[in-house]
Amino acid sequence: MLKITITSSATEEKWTLYGRLVAPWVDELKASWKRGRRTVERRKCIVNLDEVTFIDKCGERMLRSMSNQGAKFVARDVYVKHVLDRLKSKSKQH
């Protein structure tokens, strides 16, 4: 299960994800991301992953795509930080 909460201000949009970032929930995130980002492209986007418990390969690809579109990630969990570090190193290789 994945829950998505979005809060907006004039300069920033904050996405908070809760649960497991895995298929088929990634499709829901992808749809929300497309809808949400279309209308607020100029705002800074922060994605809080503190409440994410697991990320599969589908989820990793989605996070990489979000990052490429300007999203910045926040995470306290060691596992999630490790996944994000791996994503950064993979994108530097390409």
Buried (B, 14 or more C-beta within 10 A) or exposed (E): EBEBEBEBEEEEBBBBBBBBBBEEBBEEBBEBBEEBBEEEEEBEBBBBBEBBBEBBEBBBEBBBEBBEEEBEBBBEBEEBEEBBEEBEEEEEEE
